[in-house]
Amino acid sequence: MTDRPNIKFGTDGWRAIIAEDFTFANVRACGEAVARNLIATGCADQGLVVGFDTRYGSPRFAEAVAEVVNGYGIDTHMFDVAAPTPACSFAVVDHSAANGVMITASHNPPKWNGFKVKSSAGGSATPDEVAQIEEHLAEVLDGNVNKTAIEQATNSVFDVITPYLEQLHRAIDIAPIKAQPLKVVVDAMHGSGAGIIPKMLEGGAIEVTEIRSDHNPNFPGMDQPEPIEHNIKPLSAAVKELGADIGIALDGDADRVGIVDENGRYLTTLEVFSLLTAHFMGRRNERGGIACTITMSSMVDKLSAHYGAPVYRTPVGFKFVGPAMIDNGCSMGGEESGGYAFKGHVPERDGSLSGLIFLEAMVMSGKKPSELLTDLHTLVGPHTFRRIDVSYDESQRSNLVQKVTSAAPTSLGGLDNESDDRRDGVRFNLAGGSWAVVRMSGTEPLVRIYAETPDDATLDAVLNDLRSVLGV
């Protein structure tokens, strides 16, 4: 008798290595759990959207999900081509479906794939919804399912890109952006976001060059398709070579964004979200508030205090941020990993829309990215940020969890620890608005360590002290 598969939904769905744990049998089990939950909640008649990205086997894994769900008498609507995860989220709303399933491992390395579940609202499935699906999954994996024969439902293949582009046009006024003679470089990272921003900006004075736009599941030239500094050197080089005004990078499933300024300098994800916050509150006059995770910049708090808008902090993951946006009528939502959501669109990260809104900030201000950053730091003071990912063997996990849980330093990097937030790992709120966070990744075998301080020397000291406390 084989061991029961260890399938656990983390920060954003379930991810695993293809052919080891990410197998057709396990993907079908997840699909069956979603189908059973739709029946149990009385939502089966609404149907299910099934999407996929550019990774190895993603279309076939999506077909396997549709086959299983159809076997429960539930209609499915499936992508005709690989497309961004936010296109799946929007398609759920557009089709009035009960849920969406997206086959993607987002920014993980090439050997991984994943299974994300989207809510009827077009965001990540809520923690309660995920818990219900996991209960059904446990029954499926244990073989405690007596399924009676059900008439096969239909799987309809639909045009996913056209309605998604139409929705982006509703979310942002593209005309003033296209009218400007800007030079933009887009790095699609060989993922499913290729072609989206160029299509949105075609036909105007703006000049868009896209690099790494061919679909390639090997994601050559990078460890993983994540738009962070060491992965986007080709984008920085292209910006400098072409004399471009900005570089925009998308991750593998295009729900995250990375920004390079006109000098080829990478802007941190916290700088980008803070710049977008300043744009929304200042130029757009949106004061509905911000939903963001405990790993987001304290610049957001300072901007919100300046403009008189609330901030709602959540644990890491858009399954927390999206509902917080909905519940509090927020103008924006964001997390440290580069995923940002906006009023007027689905409550879900969208890398392409994030890049377009950054362009809008440039056009409305008449300033380049570096100038926008200077203005931001003039308003809220200097801030510098870094994240360190420490890998571990699974045998070390329980020991590391214990270390994270028990960590209670009185100071880090010479800054007093004024309070703790233990909703997700632990956040140490340090003197003067600095902070540090340590938490276990919900998607990979990594300990994530984050810190934000006014300068690099203090940042190094805080991170070194925290690593010493944890022994990593």
N, C-alpha and C positions, 0 to 999 in steps of 0.2 A: 504493500500500500504506500503510495507516494505521500509526502508531506503536503498539507494544505498550503496553497500559495499565500504568500504574505503580501496582500494588496491593501495599501493604506492610502487614503486621500490626504494629501498634505496641504501646504499653503494654497496651492491652486491645482487641484486635481491629483491624479496618480501618474507618476512617471517611473519608468524602469528601463533597463537595458534590453534592446531588441533581441529576441530569440532566447534570452535567459528567463526573465520574468515577463517581459512584454511579448506575450505569445497570443496567437489567435484564440486559444482556449480561454486565457485570462481576459482578453478584450471582450470576448463574447459573454463571459460571466459578468463583466461590468455592464455591458449592454442589457443583459437580462435583468440585472438589479435595477437599472433605470426604468425599464419597462414595467417591472413589478411595482415600483414606487408610483409610477403614473397611474396604474390601475388602482392601487391602494388609496391614492389621494383623489380619485375621481376625475383625473385630468387626461385620461387616455384619448378621449375624443379630439383633443387639441393637436395631437401629433407631436413629432420630434424632428428638429433640424439636426442633420449630421454633416459636419464639415471636416476638412483635412488640410494639412500643410504640405510642404515639399519634401518631407523626410522619407527615408526608406520605408516602403510599404504602406504609407499613410492612406492612400486611396483604397487599398484592399482592406485594411483594418476598418475603415469607415464603412465599406460594403458589408463586412462581417457584422458590425453593429446594426446596420439597417436590416439585415436578414433576421437577426435574433428578435429585434423589436417588431418587425412585421409579423413574425411568428406568434406574437401575442395579440395580433389584431390591431396594432397601432400603426397608423400611416407615418411615413418618414419623408422628409424633404432633404435631398442630398446635393451638395455642391457639384457643379459641373467641372470646375477646375480648382486647383489649390488656391486658397485665398487667406487673407489675414484672419486671425482669431476675432477681432472686433467686427468683421463682416459676418461671422457666425452669430455673434451676439445680437447684431442688428437684425439678421434674418429671423431670429426667434420672434422678435417683436413684429417684424414685417409679415410673418406668416401666422401670427397669433398662436404660436406653438407653446406647449407647456414647458418644454426644456430644449436645450441644445447640447449636443455632444461634439466636441472638437478634438480630433486626433492630432495632437501636437505635443512636442516637448519644449516648446517655446525657445529658451536660450540655452538649453542643455547641450552637451557635446553630441556629436553625430550618432554615436551608438545608442542613444536614448530615443524613446518615443513616449507619448503620454496620452491621457484621457481626461479632458477637462469637461465639466458640466456647467452649462449656462442656465440661468434662471429665466422665468417667463418675462421678467422685467428687462432682460437683455444684459444682465451683469453676471458675475460669478455666482454660482449657487451658494446660498447662505449656509452657515455652519449647521443649522437645524436640518436643512434639506440634504446636505451631505451626510449627516448622521443617519437620516432615514434611509438613504441609498446604501450606506454601509451596512445597515441592519439587514436589508434584503440581500446584499452581497454575501454576507456571512451565511445566510440560509442557502444560497446558490452553491457556494463553495463547499458547504457541509453536505450537500446533496439532499437537503430537507425541502425539496420542491416537488410537488405533485402537480405537474402542468397538464391540464386537459387540452385536448385539441381545439384550436381556435382557427377560424378562417383567416387565411393569409391576407394581410393588408397590402397596400401599395407603397412603392418607393419611387417618388417622382424626383427626377434630376432637374435642377433649376439654375438659371443664370444668377450667380451670386455677386458678380462684380458690378453690373450696371445699377441695381438698386442701392448698393453700398455707396457708389460714387454719388448718386443722386442725394443720398442722405448726408454725405459730407458737404455737398453744396448747400444743403439746408442749415447745416451746423455752422458754416462760416461763409462770409461774403468774399468770394475769390476775386471778383473783378478788380478791386483796388490793388490787390497784390500782383495780379497778372500785368497790370498797367505799368508797374515799375521796372526799370531796366536793371534788375538785380541778376547776379550770377549765383546760381544755387547748385551744389553738388549733393546728390543723394546716394547713400551707400545702402543697397538692399540686402547686403550680406548673404547673397544667394538664397534668400528666403522668399516667403509668400507675399511680401509687401512690394515686390518689384513691379514697377509700372504705375503704382497708385498715385504718387505725388506728381510724376510727369504728366499723367492724364489730367489731373486736377488743374494743372498750371499751363496746359498747352493753349496755343493761340493768342498769346499776349506778348508783351515786350520782355518779359522775364525769360532768362535763359537757364534751362535745367539740364544738367549732365548727370546721368545715373551710372554708377560703377557697381561691379559685382552683382549685376542684375540677372544673370543666368541662374536658373534653378540648379543647385548642386547639393545633394544631401551630405556630401563630405565636408561642406563648409571649409574649403581649403584656405590656408593662410591664417587660421585662428583656431584656438582650442575649442571654442564654442561661439555660436552666433549671438553674442551679447554685446550691445553697443557701449562698451566701456573702453577706457583709454588705450590699453595695450592691443585691443582688437581692431581699432579704427585708424591705424597709422596710414593705410592707403587713402583713407578719406582726408586726413590732415594733409598728406602730400598732394592730393588732387586739388584741394582748396588753394594751397600755396602756388602750385604750378599754373592753375587757371586764373589766379587772381580773383577767386570767388568771394562773395560776401558772407557766405555761411555754408557749412556742411551739415547734413542731416542724415543720421544713421538709424536704421530700423533693425530690430532683432529678428530671429528666425521666423516668428509668426506675426511680426509687425504690430505687437501691442505695446512695445516700448520704443523710446526714442533716445538718441544720443546727439548732442550738439557740439559742433566745432566752430569756433569763431573765425573771423576773417583772416587771422594770423595763423590758423591751423591749430590753435590751442583748444584742447578738450575742456568743455565746461562740465563740472560735476553734475550729477543728477539733482543734487540739492540746490545748486545754483540755478539750474534750468527751471525747476518747479517754483523756486522763489521769484525768478524773473517772470514766469507766467502768472504767478499770483499778483505781482506788482502790476502787470498789464491788465489783468481782469479787474482788479480793484481800482486802479488808477485810471487808465484810458477807457476801459469798458464800463467803469462805474458799477461793477457787479459786487454787491455787498451781501450775498446770500450765505457767505461763510465757506470754510474750507474743511473737508474731511481728509485726514492724512494719518499715516501710521506713526508709531512711536520712534521710528528711525528717520523721520523727516526733519528738516532743518528748523532750528529755532528762529531763523529769519522769517519764517511764515508767521510765527507768533508776534514778532515785532511789526511786521506789515499789517497783520490783522488788528493789532492795537492802534496802529497809526491811522488806519482807515475805518476803524470802528466796526469790525466784522468778527464773528466768532470762529474759533478753531475747535474741531472735534477730533481727538486722537483715538486711534484704534490699534489693535494688534496688527502684525504684518499680514498682508494678503488683501486682495480686492474683495474677497468674500466678506470682509469686515468693512472696507472702505465704501464699496458700492451701496450697501444697505444704510450706512451712516449718511451718505449723500442724499439718498431718498428720504430717510426719516427726518432729516433736518433741512431739506430744501437747499442744499449747498450749491454754490456756483461751480466748484471744482473739487476734485478728489485726486490724491496722489500718494505714491509710495516711493521709497528711496531707490528702488531698482530701475526707475525711469519710466514707470507706467503712470499715465495721467489721464483723467477723465474730465469732461466738461458739460456744463448745463447745455441743453438743447440737443444732446446726443444720448446714446445709451450710457448707463452708469458703469462704464467699463473702460479699461485702458485702451487707448488708441494712439499708436505711434505716429501714424500719418497725420491725423488731425492735430496732434501735439506739435509736429513740425510746421504745419500750416499756420497754427496760431502763433508760433514763435515768429514766423515771417510777418504775420499781421502786426505783431508788436514792433518789428523793425520798420514797417511801412508807416504805421501810425505815429511813431516817434521820430522817424527820419534818422535813426541811429543804427550803427553797426552793433553786433553782439557785444564786443568788448566795451563799447561806450554804455550800453545798457547795464552791463555788470558794474561798471564804475559808478553809475547813478544809484544802483541798488546798494552798494557798499557805503556810499555817501549817506544814504537814508538809514540803514540799519547797522552800520559798522562792519569791520572786516570779519569774515568767516572762512575757515578752511576745513575741509572734510576728507576723510579717507575710510574705506572699508577694507578689512583684511579677511580673507576666507582661508580657514585652516581645515584641511582634509583629515579624515580619521578613518580607521578601520572599524567596521560595525561592532567588533568586540569591545571597543573603547567607549561606545555610546553611553552606556548607563553611568560609567564613571564620569564622563564629561558633563552629562546632564546634572549629576550631583554637584559638580564643581560650579556650574552655572547657577544652579538653584541656591547654593550656599554662599556665593560670592557677596561680600558686604564690606568693601573697603571704605575707610573713613575719608580717604582722599585719593585722587589720581592725578599724576603730573603736577603735584603741588597745588591742585585746586580741591577745596573741600567738597565732599559729597553731601549735598543739602537734602536730597530725598531720593527714594527709589520708586520705580514703576515696574511691577512684576507681572504685567498682563501678558507679556510675550518675552520669555527670557527675563532679562532685567535691564532697565534703563537707569543709569546714574545721572541725576540732574546735578551738575557741578556749578560751582560759583561763577557768577558773571554770565550765565546763559550758555556755558559750554555743557556738553553732555557726552556720554558714552553708552553704548548698548552692546550686550553679548547675548546671542540666542542661537539655538540649533536651527539650521535650515530645515524648512518643511518639504523641500523637493530634492535635496542632494545630501550626501554624507559630509556635511561641512559645518564647522562652527563659524558663525559670522560675527565679526567684531567691528563696531562702527564708532567713530568719534567725530565731533565738531568742536573746534576751538577758534580763537581769534588769529592764531599764527601757527606756522609749521613746527616751530620748536616746541610749543606747548602740546601740539597734536602728537608729535613723536613721543613726548614724555607720558602723555595720557595712555596711548596705545601700548607702550612698553610696560607701564605699570599694570595695566589690565591683563596683559599676556602673562606677566609674572604671577598675578593673583590666580589665574586659571591654570598656570603650568603648561601653556601651549606655545 
